[in-house]
Amino acid sequence: MKGRIFSGIQPSGNLHLGNYLGAIRNWVRLQGDYEAIYCVVDLHAITVPQDPQTLRERTIEVAASFVAAGLDVEKTTIFAQSHVAAHPQLAWVFNCVTPLGWLNRMTQFKDKAGKKKDQAVAGLYTYPVLMAADILLYRATHVPVGEDQKQHVELARDIAGAFNRKYEQDFFPLPEPVIQEEAARIMSLRDGSRKMSSSDPSDQSRINMIDDADTIAQKIKRAKSDSEMGLSYDPESRPEASNLLQIYAALAEEPRSKVEAEFSETSFADFKARLSDLAVAKLEPITMEMRRLMDDRGEIEKILARGAAKAEAIASDNIAKVYDIVGFLPR
Ligand code: TRP
């Protein structure tokens, strides 16, 4: 094993192709080489408003997607963050070693809080501290994330270093981000210049992990195109063509340049038909398994319970050591 991985996804929206190609598929690839812990980060989700019942549903859905996409429940640990109490416990300790200046630099907070900084909740601000706690609670060495989370993993490194220095210990490893090489940046099917997103009001803009074959085919057919003949990759002037090529390349696991050459003279209609066949072939087994698991909550609940027990075994040991290091009286 090359080390220990920790990563997480928030149960805060429809899971879609972008989550699969950008994160979960990569996790599946890594599971044999690392000891892997994958978490449904529900504590992070409530940094923005959530309907309680929907949050529960989505927690199940994210866990189901992990399993449906091919994460092995024997080899990996899959659990819900709120099931292991040591996450917020360690986050508190980290809140007390993290200078405000470090949090002020976080671009995601600035983006999410916008102009109404004073109204933003404190949890949104300290979100990266909780994320550092997630990773370091397991003393994870590697963190597979998208480019947009790199700054948070770097902060986790800084926090690990700050803790180690403050208490003159070599307790936490400095975790490294693992960013996918040709990171699949999957854009909206309706607007190739915007990221595919669970918060887009148009369901036509994304392929959800629970969409059936007909829905996938129909969404690709209706995806926005342009009037040029032949496909080419040029995100500036042809965002939609570029996005569809990128999706094809990612699904086919082929270099983009090869796919581009193959379809340089193909009409949009013909290309979409090919893409649709490929997408259905690659995604249908996953989406079918997703729906099966969603209909059988018991199975997912059991997986999460086992995962929580495995995670807890590591977490409780580490939080006990941290509490001792900082000088809390044993009970
Ligand atoms: N912040 C991550 C995101 O929104 C989710 C996350 C929470 C995470 N804790 C983590 C990712 C720990 C990796 C490791 O995508």
Boltz pocket constraint, residues with backbone or C-beta under 6 A from the ligand:
constraints:
  - pocket:
      binder: B
      contacts: [[A, 6], [A, 7], [A, 8], [A, 9], [A, 10], [A, 41], [A, 44], [A, 130], [A, 131], [A, 134], [A, 135], [A, 143], [A, 144], [A, 145], [A, 149], [A, 152]]
      max_distance: 6.0
